[in-house]
Amino acid sequence: MIAMLLAEMLEAMGHSVCAIEATEAGAVAAALAHGPGLMIVDAHLQQGSGVAAIATIRATQAIPCILVSGDIAEIRGNSPHAVILAKPYSEAGLAAAISRAAAI
């Protein structure tokens, strides 16, 4: 449900969403299939880890990443190639995170 709301927010901001995945394996497969220009991944997925998904994807593709978490202290330093966005976030916070990720 939260991912669908995020997708609506992104589309309202002018972005397109190529996939919504709830698992680590799904996130990796979707990134490989779609080659997105940006990934927004929750740190805690239904099965697996968003941190691990980003590490696997970035081992073969240099896709900018935003890692979302309600507890950023636990993930800080675990994903050096991702911008970290704390929940809850606003549209302005999301836009700023997208800009920072695109600059990496």
GIMOHU-V425354 format. One record per run of one state. SS is the DSSP state (A for helix, B for strand, O for the rest). FROM is the first residue (numbers start at 1). TO is the last residue. If there is no record, write none. Layout:
BEGIN
((SS	FROM	TO) (SS	FROM	TO))
END
This chain:
BEGIN
((O	1	1) (A	2	12) (O	13	22) (B	23	23) (A	24	34) (O	35	37) (B	38	42) (O	43	43) (B	44	44) (O	45	46) (B	47	47) (O	48	48) (B	49	49) (A	50	58) (O	59	63) (B	64	69) (O	70	71) (A	72	75) (O	76	81) (B	82	86) (O	87	90) (A	91	103) (O	104	104))
END
